[in-house]
Amino acid sequence: MAVNDLPIVGDSFKLGFRLQRYWDTPMASAFFFGELGAGLFFVSLLLESNRGMLAGLLITGLLKTYFHLSHMGVPQKSWRAILRPDRSWISRGLIGIVCFMGFGGLHLLEVWGLIPGFGGLLKLLAGAAALVVMTYQGFAMSHSTAISLWNSGLIPVSSLAYSATAGVMVLLAAAPESAQLMVPAALILHLCVAVILLSLLHAARHGSPGARKSVELLTRTLYAKWFFVLVCGAGVLLPVLLLWFAGSVPLATMIAATGTLAGYYTFRLLIFKAGVFEPIMSFRP
């Protein structure tokens, strides 16, 4: 039997593909809110939106932390993850989150005049830390060789692109008066997301058997309707059409932002659910 013909099996001794279930909905939510908050902060930092920076810090600091802790079996030991930055992207990311919250909070205090100014140093450090949070989760996933769909340099790129796109869209929906500046950026970022999605699927389709099985799950069988309707339709096509034809209308930008976030969250969830472990062995005639 060829590898491609093998079925998806559960926790049994049968030969076949096995869906990974170690990272599921809580981790998808943690990844989503972490990247969303960091992306919103970074975009707000560039546009000097104090409310956007504060919202980004709160989203990452509260929601990402909550969903990470809900995933852990022993939350009180979670601090130990920071001890291995030399070998773990999770450790590097946790350090990045601490720096993001620290430098980001200090920069806001500086902007509000509550502490002395540091000549732009805090702004630079906060922006760099935000970029780490926007990308480290993608690097953590791509480091996994056991799940072929994740083992791609496009995964951290998708994290960065989605994070920036979501940040722009949330800020645009909250401040529609900035549409003239932000709508072109939002359109370009959505097109980048579309290219990344196509590239990820193309690379996986021509990759290992596990990667091809993941593409089959996303585009033909188990998760196809969610992928095409929410990730592609609501998350990319709908926002592009609304921004192109009605980018200056506040209601249109709010609907576009909602669609972007729905597609982004669905992508985060499906990229976990479609990850499969390849069979240990296969038999060919």
Backbone bond lengths (Angstrom), bond angles and torsions (degrees), N, CA, C in turn:
res aa  C-N    CA-C-N  psi(-1)  N-CA   C-N-CA  omega(-1)  CA-C   N-CA-C  phi
1 M - - - 1.465 - - 1.529 109.51 -
2 A 1.329 117.51 130.33 1.455 121.63 178.13 1.520 109.93 -72.66
3 V 1.336 115.49 153.60 1.462 120.03 -177.98 1.519 111.17 -59.38
4 N 1.324 117.85 -41.61 1.465 121.28 -176.21 1.523 112.52 -62.39
5 D 1.332 117.74 -22.62 1.461 121.14 -178.13 1.525 112.81 -88.69
6 L 1.305 117.41 -5.85 1.455 119.92 -177.86 1.520 110.98 -71.84
7 P 1.335 117.67 146.25 1.464 120.97 -178.56 1.528 111.52 -84.15
8 I 1.330 114.77 172.04 1.463 120.88 169.51 1.515 107.56 -86.52
9 V 1.312 116.75 125.15 1.464 121.29 -176.20 1.524 109.10 -117.50
10 G 1.308 116.05 162.46 1.455 121.89 179.36 1.512 111.77 -91.71
11 D 1.310 115.63 -147.86 1.465 120.91 -179.72 1.526 109.74 -83.43
12 S 1.309 115.24 72.41 1.453 120.72 -179.81 1.519 108.23 -138.45
13 F 1.316 116.42 -179.90 1.455 120.90 -179.76 1.532 111.48 -94.02
14 K 1.319 117.18 12.00 1.460 120.14 178.35 1.529 109.92 -71.41
15 L 1.324 113.86 153.41 1.453 120.04 178.49 1.524 109.13 -83.73
16 G 1.332 117.22 127.81 1.454 119.88 179.41 1.526 111.48 165.29
17 F 1.314 114.97 -174.39 1.457 121.53 178.07 1.528 109.38 -83.17
18 R 1.317 115.75 147.52 1.457 121.14 178.42 1.522 109.76 -124.68
19 L 1.334 116.46 128.37 1.451 121.17 177.65 1.523 109.87 -70.70
20 Q 1.319 116.44 135.68 1.468 118.70 175.89 1.534 107.95 -78.21
21 R 1.310 116.11 136.38 1.465 121.17 179.64 1.532 111.24 -131.26
22 Y 1.328 116.25 14.81 1.466 119.09 178.85 1.529 110.56 -73.82
23 W 1.327 116.45 -38.95 1.463 122.06 174.79 1.521 106.99 -110.42
24 D 1.340 115.95 116.81 1.458 119.63 -178.15 1.525 109.62 -133.22
25 T 1.313 118.60 -140.45 1.460 122.43 -170.80 1.526 114.00 -57.36
26 P 1.359 120.61 -47.27 1.468 118.55 179.33 1.532 112.98 -59.31
27 M 1.337 116.75 -40.30 1.460 118.88 179.41 1.524 111.32 -70.91
28 A 1.334 117.33 -37.19 1.462 119.77 175.87 1.525 110.39 -60.88
29 S 1.338 116.72 -40.77 1.460 121.02 178.39 1.523 110.68 -66.03
30 A 1.331 116.89 -41.34 1.470 120.68 178.63 1.526 110.62 -63.13
31 F 1.328 117.26 -44.55 1.462 120.61 178.09 1.526 110.55 -62.12
32 F 1.327 116.28 -44.55 1.464 121.48 -177.50 1.526 111.05 -61.25
33 F 1.319 117.08 -52.38 1.468 119.66 -176.14 1.527 111.71 -70.56
34 G 1.332 117.51 -31.99 1.457 119.15 176.83 1.517 111.56 -64.49
35 E 1.324 116.97 -47.76 1.460 121.01 -179.55 1.515 111.71 -71.29
36 L 1.331 117.14 -36.83 1.467 120.33 178.08 1.529 110.60 -61.93
37 G 1.342 116.68 -48.89 1.454 119.99 -179.33 1.517 112.29 -62.97
38 A 1.325 117.03 -43.70 1.465 120.45 179.79 1.524 111.07 -66.25
39 G 1.341 117.00 -40.09 1.456 120.09 178.58 1.518 111.78 -65.57
40 L 1.330 116.89 -42.39 1.462 120.84 177.90 1.528 110.30 -63.21
41 F 1.321 116.72 -42.30 1.468 120.07 178.36 1.526 110.94 -62.26
42 F 1.333 116.90 -45.66 1.467 120.48 -176.29 1.526 111.11 -63.58
43 V 1.331 116.69 -45.61 1.464 119.85 178.88 1.525 110.02 -64.60
44 S 1.326 117.23 -42.21 1.466 121.00 179.16 1.524 111.24 -65.27
45 L 1.331 116.61 -33.77 1.461 120.77 176.96 1.526 110.48 -63.01
46 L 1.330 115.95 -43.26 1.458 120.13 179.80 1.528 111.60 -66.15
47 L 1.347 116.50 -36.02 1.463 121.36 -177.56 1.523 112.88 -96.18
48 E 1.335 115.96 2.47 1.469 122.24 177.15 1.527 112.18 58.45
49 S 1.326 115.26 46.58 1.463 121.63 175.69 1.524 108.52 -100.80
50 N 1.323 116.60 105.99 1.469 120.22 -177.48 1.519 111.95 -65.51
51 R 1.314 117.11 -40.32 1.466 120.36 179.48 1.518 111.02 -64.45
52 G 1.326 116.96 -38.99 1.457 120.08 178.16 1.514 111.85 -65.50
53 M 1.336 116.84 -40.88 1.472 119.69 178.14 1.521 110.96 -63.87
54 L 1.327 117.10 -42.92 1.463 120.46 179.15 1.522 110.77 -63.16
55 A 1.341 116.91 -43.58 1.470 120.48 179.12 1.524 110.74 -62.57
56 G 1.330 117.36 -40.53 1.457 120.44 179.15 1.513 112.74 -62.97
57 L 1.329 116.40 -42.79 1.461 120.24 177.58 1.524 111.35 -62.57
58 L 1.328 117.01 -42.22 1.466 120.29 -178.65 1.530 111.55 -67.68
59 I 1.331 116.95 -40.42 1.464 120.53 -179.72 1.526 110.53 -61.71
60 T 1.330 116.09 -48.32 1.463 119.32 -179.71 1.526 111.39 -69.71
61 G 1.323 116.38 -46.64 1.456 120.14 -174.79 1.516 114.20 -65.90
62 L 1.339 116.79 -37.01 1.461 119.99 -176.14 1.531 112.24 -94.83
63 L 1.319 117.25 -55.70 1.463 119.82 -171.98 1.526 112.32 -74.50
64 K 1.325 117.67 -42.75 1.464 118.99 177.75 1.526 110.31 -61.81
65 T 1.322 115.95 -44.38 1.465 119.89 179.63 1.520 111.57 -61.85
66 Y 1.335 116.54 -43.44 1.468 120.08 -178.95 1.528 111.16 -60.57
67 F 1.326 117.78 -48.30 1.464 119.89 -176.09 1.524 111.52 -71.57
68 H 1.319 118.17 -31.64 1.465 119.50 174.21 1.528 110.60 -63.83
69 L 1.325 116.12 -45.95 1.463 119.44 -178.71 1.526 111.37 -67.17
70 S 1.336 117.83 -33.92 1.470 119.99 178.69 1.520 111.59 -68.19
71 H 1.335 116.97 -21.86 1.460 121.00 178.86 1.528 111.78 -82.23
72 M 1.324 116.68 -26.53 1.463 120.53 -172.45 1.514 112.26 -80.70
73 G 1.329 115.51 140.97 1.457 119.64 177.07 1.511 112.83 -74.23
74 V 1.345 116.76 -33.32 1.471 121.62 -179.75 1.529 107.39 -130.25
75 P 1.346 118.35 80.54 1.467 121.37 -174.14 1.519 114.34 -57.92
76 Q 1.346 117.41 -31.95 1.464 119.36 -176.15 1.523 112.84 -67.27
77 K 1.337 116.91 -13.18 1.461 120.02 178.26 1.531 111.96 -101.49
78 S 1.334 117.80 7.36 1.460 121.26 -174.85 1.526 112.81 -63.54
79 W 1.347 117.36 -25.37 1.464 120.56 -179.31 1.523 112.17 -61.97
80 R 1.331 117.47 -21.74 1.459 120.22 -178.31 1.528 112.62 -66.73
81 A 1.335 116.27 -19.08 1.470 119.52 179.89 1.517 112.09 -62.27
82 I 1.330 117.91 -19.11 1.460 120.95 -176.37 1.528 112.27 -81.73
83 L 1.320 117.64 -5.37 1.458 121.54 -169.30 1.527 114.29 -84.08
84 R 1.338 119.66 -7.99 1.463 121.28 -174.98 1.532 113.28 -124.46
85 P 1.328 118.51 55.11 1.470 118.78 -179.70 1.516 113.90 -66.75
86 D 1.323 117.23 -17.92 1.463 120.36 -179.40 1.517 112.90 -75.02
87 R 1.333 117.81 -19.12 1.467 119.79 -175.31 1.523 114.15 -134.58
88 S 1.315 118.78 -2.17 1.466 120.26 -173.65 1.522 111.45 -132.66
89 W 1.362 115.20 127.43 1.460 119.41 174.83 1.525 111.06 -70.91
90 I 1.322 117.72 -26.48 1.459 120.31 175.34 1.527 109.97 -63.19
91 S 1.324 116.18 -43.42 1.462 121.09 178.35 1.528 110.88 -64.18
92 R 1.329 116.63 -45.56 1.470 119.93 178.46 1.528 110.99 -62.51
93 G 1.327 115.67 -38.76 1.454 119.39 179.54 1.516 112.12 -66.36
94 L 1.331 116.61 -39.35 1.460 119.83 178.93 1.525 110.89 -64.38
95 I 1.326 116.58 -39.30 1.457 120.24 174.74 1.530 109.87 -63.05
96 G 1.341 115.95 -40.99 1.459 120.21 177.73 1.521 112.03 -61.41
97 I 1.340 117.30 -40.38 1.465 120.80 179.18 1.527 110.58 -65.05
98 V 1.333 116.71 -43.01 1.471 120.05 178.30 1.530 110.13 -60.68
99 C 1.338 116.87 -45.10 1.464 120.37 178.35 1.526 111.07 -65.83
100 F 1.327 116.81 -39.55 1.462 121.20 178.82 1.521 111.58 -60.16
101 M 1.324 116.21 -49.00 1.455 119.73 179.93 1.529 111.15 -66.63
102 G 1.328 116.69 -40.27 1.461 119.99 -178.58 1.516 112.88 -68.84
103 F 1.332 116.45 -56.75 1.463 120.08 -177.91 1.534 111.53 -68.51
104 G 1.347 116.17 -35.70 1.457 118.65 177.68 1.522 111.85 -64.26
105 G 1.335 116.17 -43.65 1.453 119.83 178.34 1.524 111.82 -64.89
106 L 1.328 117.19 -41.91 1.463 120.49 178.70 1.533 111.34 -65.04
107 H 1.334 116.40 -37.81 1.471 119.06 178.01 1.529 110.80 -63.19
108 L 1.325 117.02 -41.20 1.463 118.96 177.33 1.527 111.26 -63.14
109 L 1.308 117.05 -42.00 1.466 119.89 177.04 1.523 110.68 -62.07
110 E 1.327 116.21 -36.90 1.456 120.80 176.87 1.525 110.96 -64.38
111 V 1.331 116.43 -44.79 1.459 120.94 -179.99 1.523 111.00 -63.46
112 W 1.334 116.17 -38.46 1.466 120.32 -179.57 1.520 112.43 -78.26
113 G 1.329 117.60 -2.07 1.448 120.83 178.45 1.510 115.07 77.90
114 L 1.322 117.55 18.78 1.460 120.85 -177.49 1.522 112.58 -89.29
115 I 1.341 117.49 -16.14 1.459 121.51 174.94 1.525 107.72 -136.04
116 P 1.319 118.59 160.62 1.474 120.47 179.51 1.526 111.59 -62.94
117 G 1.311 116.87 152.42 1.454 121.96 178.99 1.517 111.93 -75.38
118 F 1.360 116.22 152.57 1.459 121.24 -179.21 1.533 111.18 -121.81
119 G 1.309 116.58 26.34 1.458 120.77 174.50 1.518 115.24 63.71
120 G 1.311 118.24 32.26 1.458 121.48 177.61 1.516 114.48 87.99
121 L 1.337 117.65 -1.64 1.468 120.00 -178.61 1.521 111.63 -65.45
122 L 1.327 117.24 -44.65 1.462 120.30 -179.34 1.529 111.28 -64.03
123 K 1.324 116.15 -37.30 1.470 119.64 177.64 1.524 110.82 -62.68
124 L 1.319 116.38 -43.01 1.465 120.85 179.36 1.520 111.11 -64.54
125 L 1.323 117.42 -45.39 1.458 121.45 -179.29 1.529 111.55 -66.32
126 A 1.344 117.02 -40.53 1.465 120.71 178.60 1.523 111.06 -64.43
127 G 1.330 117.31 -41.44 1.456 120.86 178.66 1.519 112.13 -64.89
128 A 1.344 116.75 -41.59 1.464 120.57 178.64 1.530 110.71 -64.43
129 A 1.335 117.18 -42.58 1.459 120.63 179.05 1.531 111.06 -65.14
130 A 1.331 116.81 -37.84 1.464 120.41 177.57 1.524 110.69 -61.86
131 L 1.322 117.42 -40.99 1.469 120.84 177.72 1.524 111.53 -62.60
132 V 1.325 117.05 -37.05 1.463 120.24 176.64 1.532 110.18 -61.89
133 V 1.341 116.85 -45.95 1.462 120.61 -179.38 1.528 110.76 -65.73
134 M 1.324 117.03 -33.52 1.461 121.30 179.70 1.526 112.59 -68.10
135 T 1.327 118.09 -21.61 1.462 120.22 -171.94 1.529 115.27 -121.79
136 Y 1.336 118.46 -23.21 1.468 118.41 -168.28 1.521 112.24 -63.98
137 Q 1.340 117.86 -32.04 1.461 119.80 -179.10 1.527 110.57 -65.51
138 G 1.322 116.68 -36.39 1.459 119.82 174.94 1.510 112.07 -64.76
139 F 1.337 117.52 -39.35 1.463 120.49 176.57 1.523 110.96 -65.91
140 A 1.338 116.78 -38.12 1.469 119.97 178.21 1.524 110.72 -61.96
141 M 1.333 117.28 -40.78 1.460 120.61 178.92 1.528 111.49 -69.79
142 S 1.335 116.93 -45.10 1.463 119.86 -175.73 1.518 111.88 -68.04
143 H 1.327 117.09 -16.75 1.464 120.87 178.18 1.534 111.93 -73.57
144 S 1.348 116.67 -14.45 1.460 121.14 -177.61 1.527 110.54 -81.69
145 T 1.320 116.27 113.74 1.467 120.12 177.98 1.525 112.05 -85.80
146 A 1.332 117.50 -13.20 1.465 120.13 -177.22 1.524 111.73 -75.20
147 I 1.333 117.98 -25.27 1.461 122.03 -178.71 1.522 107.40 -116.22
148 S 1.312 116.04 106.22 1.462 121.38 -169.61 1.523 112.71 -64.28
149 L 1.333 118.41 -34.79 1.455 120.54 -179.58 1.520 111.55 -60.09
150 W 1.328 116.18 -35.47 1.466 120.51 -178.35 1.521 112.62 -82.30
151 N 1.317 116.52 -25.04 1.463 121.40 -171.71 1.530 110.53 -79.20
152 S 1.334 115.30 65.18 1.461 121.37 -175.41 1.525 109.38 -146.46
153 G 1.326 116.03 142.57 1.451 120.57 176.47 1.514 113.26 -66.71
154 L 1.334 117.33 -13.12 1.467 120.65 178.38 1.525 112.50 -75.92
155 I 1.328 117.95 -18.75 1.466 120.01 -178.20 1.527 111.66 -65.37
156 P 1.350 120.80 -51.32 1.467 118.60 175.27 1.520 113.59 -63.56
157 V 1.332 117.20 -31.27 1.468 119.75 176.30 1.526 110.03 -65.17
158 S 1.342 116.75 -39.97 1.467 119.95 177.74 1.522 110.98 -65.02
159 S 1.331 117.28 -36.65 1.464 120.07 176.90 1.518 110.89 -61.05
160 L 1.320 116.65 -47.32 1.460 121.15 -179.47 1.530 111.53 -63.38
161 A 1.340 116.50 -45.57 1.458 120.11 -177.82 1.523 111.83 -65.94
162 Y 1.322 117.26 -46.15 1.462 120.25 179.30 1.528 111.14 -64.24
163 S 1.326 116.95 -41.25 1.456 120.96 -179.12 1.527 110.93 -61.76
164 A 1.328 116.66 -47.09 1.463 120.35 179.39 1.527 111.25 -65.70
165 T 1.331 116.75 -40.89 1.464 120.42 -179.94 1.521 111.05 -62.96
166 A 1.329 116.72 -45.70 1.460 120.37 179.35 1.526 110.98 -63.39
167 G 1.338 117.19 -40.49 1.456 120.13 178.32 1.513 112.28 -61.81
168 V 1.324 117.00 -44.26 1.464 120.92 178.17 1.521 111.13 -62.62
169 M 1.331 117.51 -43.63 1.457 120.96 -176.38 1.528 112.02 -68.34
170 V 1.324 117.49 -40.35 1.471 119.76 178.29 1.519 110.30 -64.86
171 L 1.316 117.17 -43.29 1.461 120.33 179.37 1.522 111.08 -67.12
172 L 1.322 117.06 -36.83 1.461 120.89 177.42 1.523 111.48 -64.90
173 A 1.336 116.89 -42.36 1.467 120.00 178.54 1.523 111.57 -66.67
174 A 1.337 117.09 -33.70 1.468 120.65 -179.51 1.522 112.17 -79.85
175 A 1.326 117.09 -25.22 1.465 121.15 -178.69 1.520 109.73 -135.26
176 P 1.358 117.69 72.74 1.465 120.69 -176.26 1.522 113.87 -63.45
177 E 1.341 116.86 -14.95 1.471 118.79 178.41 1.524 111.88 -67.41
178 S 1.325 116.97 -15.58 1.466 120.80 179.11 1.524 112.36 -93.52
179 A 1.329 117.06 16.02 1.465 121.53 -174.03 1.520 112.57 -59.20
180 Q 1.329 117.60 -38.63 1.461 120.07 -176.98 1.519 112.14 -59.27
181 L 1.322 116.22 -33.21 1.461 120.46 179.85 1.518 112.20 -86.79
182 M 1.334 117.06 -39.20 1.461 120.41 -168.03 1.519 114.68 -92.65
183 V 1.329 118.53 -25.54 1.465 119.95 -179.03 1.527 111.84 -60.78
184 P 1.339 120.12 -46.32 1.477 118.13 176.69 1.525 112.96 -59.11
185 A 1.341 116.54 -40.84 1.470 119.38 178.33 1.523 110.87 -63.72
186 A 1.346 116.52 -40.19 1.460 120.33 179.83 1.529 111.17 -64.75
187 L 1.322 117.12 -40.66 1.467 120.34 178.61 1.532 111.01 -63.23
188 I 1.320 116.77 -44.98 1.464 120.72 179.77 1.528 110.57 -62.12
189 L 1.340 116.66 -42.88 1.462 120.21 -178.92 1.533 111.52 -66.10
190 H 1.332 117.77 -38.91 1.467 119.96 177.01 1.530 111.22 -64.04
191 L 1.310 116.89 -38.17 1.461 119.81 177.16 1.527 110.36 -66.88
192 C 1.330 116.93 -36.88 1.471 120.11 175.59 1.522 110.64 -62.16
193 V 1.343 116.88 -42.44 1.463 120.69 178.07 1.526 110.44 -61.05
194 A 1.347 116.50 -42.51 1.464 120.06 179.62 1.526 111.05 -61.41
195 V 1.323 117.33 -43.55 1.465 121.20 179.68 1.527 110.57 -64.76
196 I 1.329 116.87 -40.28 1.468 120.83 179.63 1.524 110.68 -64.39
197 L 1.336 117.00 -42.88 1.464 120.29 178.73 1.529 110.88 -61.54
198 L 1.325 116.34 -46.57 1.468 120.09 178.85 1.529 111.10 -62.16
199 S 1.321 116.22 -41.73 1.470 120.21 -179.63 1.520 111.10 -65.78
200 L 1.343 116.38 -40.54 1.463 120.35 179.44 1.521 110.78 -63.03
201 L 1.330 117.08 -44.79 1.457 121.12 178.57 1.531 111.08 -65.39
202 H 1.329 116.53 -41.10 1.466 120.15 -179.44 1.523 110.94 -63.57
203 A 1.341 115.59 -45.47 1.463 119.17 -179.57 1.527 111.24 -64.39
204 A 1.336 116.82 -40.50 1.467 120.01 -179.87 1.523 111.16 -69.59
205 R 1.332 117.20 -37.60 1.463 120.20 -179.26 1.523 111.63 -63.65
206 H 1.317 117.03 -28.99 1.463 121.26 179.59 1.525 111.34 -104.53
207 G 1.324 116.44 19.56 1.452 120.68 -178.85 1.513 112.62 -102.51
208 S 1.311 116.06 -145.12 1.458 122.61 -176.69 1.529 110.67 -74.26
209 P 1.342 118.46 167.78 1.465 120.77 178.32 1.534 113.16 -56.25
210 G 1.329 117.62 -38.33 1.459 119.82 179.24 1.514 112.18 -64.39
211 A 1.328 116.91 -41.31 1.460 121.12 177.91 1.524 110.70 -64.74
212 R 1.343 117.31 -40.74 1.464 120.42 179.23 1.529 110.78 -66.08
213 K 1.327 117.13 -36.77 1.462 120.26 176.91 1.530 110.62 -64.85
214 S 1.325 117.47 -38.24 1.464 120.85 177.81 1.524 111.18 -64.04
215 V 1.333 116.58 -41.61 1.468 119.91 177.79 1.526 110.36 -63.94
216 E 1.321 116.59 -38.92 1.463 120.23 176.72 1.525 111.13 -60.33
217 L 1.335 116.74 -42.54 1.464 120.28 178.40 1.518 111.46 -63.95
218 L 1.324 117.08 -37.53 1.466 121.21 -175.99 1.525 112.82 -78.59
219 T 1.309 118.13 -33.38 1.466 119.75 -170.28 1.521 115.14 -114.75
220 R 1.354 118.30 -12.55 1.460 118.52 -174.98 1.517 114.68 -129.18
221 T 1.322 118.17 -29.72 1.465 118.60 -171.50 1.524 112.52 -124.65
222 L 1.322 117.70 -104.77 1.455 123.51 -163.43 1.529 114.52 -59.64
223 Y 1.316 117.32 -44.27 1.470 120.22 -173.69 1.526 113.05 -113.59
224 A 1.319 117.66 13.05 1.465 120.60 -172.50 1.524 112.58 -61.43
225 K 1.347 118.18 -44.66 1.463 119.22 -176.35 1.522 111.30 -65.50
226 W 1.350 117.26 -36.59 1.462 119.85 178.55 1.522 110.73 -70.15
227 F 1.321 116.35 -38.09 1.459 119.93 -178.85 1.526 110.94 -66.72
228 F 1.321 117.07 -47.93 1.459 119.16 -176.08 1.527 112.46 -74.99
229 V 1.334 117.53 -39.35 1.466 119.84 -176.92 1.522 111.84 -75.13
230 L 1.336 117.29 -47.18 1.460 120.06 -173.77 1.531 112.75 -92.79
231 V 1.336 117.60 -52.15 1.464 119.17 -176.87 1.526 110.92 -66.87
232 C 1.335 116.37 -50.85 1.468 119.78 -176.15 1.534 112.50 -84.14
233 G 1.348 116.51 -46.70 1.461 120.06 -175.86 1.516 112.81 -73.45
234 A 1.335 116.12 -66.70 1.465 120.38 -177.10 1.520 112.16 -69.84
235 G 1.334 117.13 -32.51 1.458 120.25 -173.37 1.510 115.30 -85.82
236 V 1.333 118.27 -23.65 1.466 120.33 -177.07 1.529 111.49 -126.87
237 L 1.338 117.46 -57.62 1.461 120.48 -173.02 1.524 112.42 -65.04
238 L 1.337 117.26 -48.76 1.463 120.33 -178.95 1.526 112.15 -60.25
239 P 1.341 120.62 -49.83 1.464 119.73 178.29 1.530 113.22 -59.86
240 V 1.328 117.42 -40.11 1.462 119.60 -179.65 1.526 110.75 -62.53
241 L 1.336 117.63 -44.58 1.472 120.76 179.74 1.528 111.39 -64.45
242 L 1.334 116.30 -44.59 1.466 119.49 -178.91 1.525 111.40 -65.84
243 L 1.323 117.05 -43.05 1.460 119.59 -179.45 1.524 111.82 -68.85
244 W 1.317 115.92 -34.63 1.465 119.22 -178.81 1.524 111.52 -69.97
245 F 1.333 116.62 -43.32 1.466 119.91 -174.52 1.531 113.98 -96.22
246 A 1.337 117.96 -21.02 1.471 119.39 -176.03 1.524 110.49 -146.76
247 G 1.321 116.45 41.88 1.453 120.10 -175.76 1.512 114.84 -66.13
248 S 1.342 118.15 -19.18 1.465 121.22 -179.55 1.521 113.07 -94.12
249 V 1.338 116.89 -0.78 1.470 121.15 -178.96 1.527 108.83 -92.85
250 P 1.346 118.83 120.78 1.471 120.82 -176.20 1.527 114.26 -55.87
251 L 1.344 117.15 -41.79 1.467 119.45 -179.59 1.519 110.85 -63.20
252 A 1.332 116.58 -39.68 1.465 120.43 179.92 1.526 110.86 -64.33
253 T 1.330 117.59 -40.98 1.459 120.07 179.83 1.527 111.24 -67.73
254 M 1.333 116.82 -34.36 1.467 119.15 177.85 1.523 111.01 -67.00
255 I 1.344 116.29 -42.77 1.467 119.55 177.96 1.521 110.28 -65.09
256 A 1.343 116.38 -41.03 1.465 120.14 179.03 1.525 111.05 -62.62
257 A 1.335 116.78 -42.07 1.462 120.51 179.08 1.524 111.09 -64.30
258 T 1.332 116.67 -40.47 1.465 120.57 177.99 1.526 110.93 -62.69
259 G 1.328 116.32 -43.08 1.459 120.19 177.76 1.517 112.16 -63.36
260 T 1.336 116.58 -41.54 1.463 120.49 178.55 1.517 111.43 -60.64
261 L 1.332 116.40 -46.36 1.465 120.13 -179.17 1.525 111.41 -66.49
262 A 1.341 116.97 -37.91 1.469 120.11 178.12 1.525 110.59 -64.05
263 G 1.339 116.49 -43.65 1.460 119.83 178.56 1.510 112.38 -66.75
264 Y 1.327 116.31 -38.56 1.467 121.38 179.39 1.519 110.76 -64.70
265 Y 1.329 117.38 -47.06 1.464 119.86 -179.59 1.534 110.61 -64.66
266 T 1.325 117.20 -40.50 1.460 120.51 178.74 1.523 110.92 -63.04
267 F 1.324 116.72 -41.16 1.470 119.94 176.43 1.522 110.54 -59.57
268 R 1.332 116.38 -46.12 1.461 120.46 179.78 1.527 110.77 -59.08
269 L 1.324 117.53 -40.35 1.457 121.53 -178.83 1.527 111.39 -72.40
270 L 1.334 116.92 -45.23 1.465 120.26 -176.06 1.524 112.57 -70.52
271 I 1.333 117.47 -31.31 1.460 118.79 -179.87 1.523 110.38 -65.92
272 F 1.339 116.49 -25.81 1.465 120.35 172.94 1.527 111.09 -79.21
273 K 1.325 116.66 -48.20 1.458 120.83 -174.78 1.520 112.54 -66.48
274 A 1.323 117.73 -29.75 1.468 120.53 -178.59 1.518 113.12 -87.19
275 G 1.324 117.47 -3.70 1.456 119.63 177.47 1.523 111.44 -71.57
276 V 1.328 117.03 130.69 1.464 120.64 -178.33 1.529 110.37 -129.12
277 F 1.335 113.77 148.29 1.461 120.81 170.08 1.520 108.07 -88.74
278 E 1.319 116.39 135.34 1.453 120.15 -178.77 1.524 110.73 -77.04
279 P 1.349 117.71 155.64 1.475 120.71 176.13 1.521 110.88 -59.93
280 I 1.306 115.04 146.69 1.466 120.27 179.13 1.520 110.45 -68.28
281 M 1.317 117.70 -33.69 1.470 121.47 -179.99 1.526 108.19 -147.23
282 S 1.301 115.60 163.10 1.463 121.74 175.54 1.526 109.21 -142.45
283 F 1.323 114.76 157.76 1.449 120.27 -178.98 1.523 109.15 -118.85
284 R 1.312 117.28 131.51 1.462 121.63 178.45 1.530 109.04 -118.35
285 P 1.310 117.05 144.14 1.459 119.83 -179.75 1.535 111.08 -66.73
